[in-house]
Amino acid sequence: MSTSERRGVVIGLWRAWRQNMRDLSDGWFPYYDSGKQIHLFSEYLQASHPHLLDMPGQAYQTIHQWIAEDVES
């Protein structure tokens, strides 16, 4: 899987996961800071999609950067 494909999958999962957390949490989730949200999402990826973290370098920092860029846009 190329880096751009991996990024697209991760961002798609991030958006779906974040919406699910909002729907399930009676509104408290949006008030968590984005660092906590990204950490919890990373835990989810490790448990459910470990193949997405199989990349050279620091996977957590790379994914954190991708998500931070998505949140800013």
C-alpha positions in Angstrom: 0.0 0.0 0.0 1.4 3.4 -1.0 1.8 6.2 1.5 -1.0 8.2 -0.1 -3.4 5.2 -0.1 -2.5 4.5 3.5 -3.1 8.2 4.4 -6.5 8.1 2.7 -7.6 5.0 4.5 -6.4 6.4 7.9 -8.2 9.7 7.4 -11.4 7.9 6.3 -11.3 5.7 9.4 -10.5 8.8 11.6 -13.6 10.7 10.3 -15.9 7.7 10.7 -14.4 6.8 14.2 -14.7 10.4 15.4 -18.4 10.6 14.2 -19.2 7.3 15.9 -17.6 8.6 19.1 -19.7 11.8 18.9 -22.9 9.8 18.3 -22.2 7.3 21.2 -21.0 9.8 23.8 -24.0 12.1 24.3 -21.9 15.1 23.2 -18.9 14.9 25.6 -16.5 13.7 23.0 -16.1 16.9 21.0 -14.9 18.6 24.1 -11.9 16.3 24.5 -8.8 18.0 23.1 -7.6 16.7 19.8 -4.4 15.1 21.3 -6.5 12.8 23.4 -8.8 12.0 20.5 -5.8 11.1 18.3 -4.3 9.0 21.0 -7.5 7.0 21.5 -7.8 6.7 17.7 -4.3 5.3 17.6 -5.2 2.7 20.2 -8.2 1.8 18.0 -5.9 1.4 14.9 -3.4 -0.8 16.9 -6.3 -3.1 17.9 -8.3 -3.2 14.7 -6.1 -2.2 11.8 -2.4 -2.9 12.8 -1.4 -3.3 9.2 -1.9 0.4 8.7 0.8 1.1 11.3 3.3 -1.2 9.5 5.3 1.6 7.9 8.9 2.7 8.0 9.7 5.4 10.6 7.5 6.6 13.5 4.0 5.4 12.6 2.4 7.2 15.5 3.9 10.6 14.6 3.1 10.2 11.0 -0.5 9.3 11.7 -0.7 12.1 14.2 0.5 14.6 11.6 -2.0 13.4 9.0 -4.9 13.7 11.4 -3.7 17.1 12.7 -3.6 18.3 9.1 -7.1 17.0 8.5 -8.5 18.6 11.7 -7.0 22.0 10.6 -8.6 21.9 7.1 
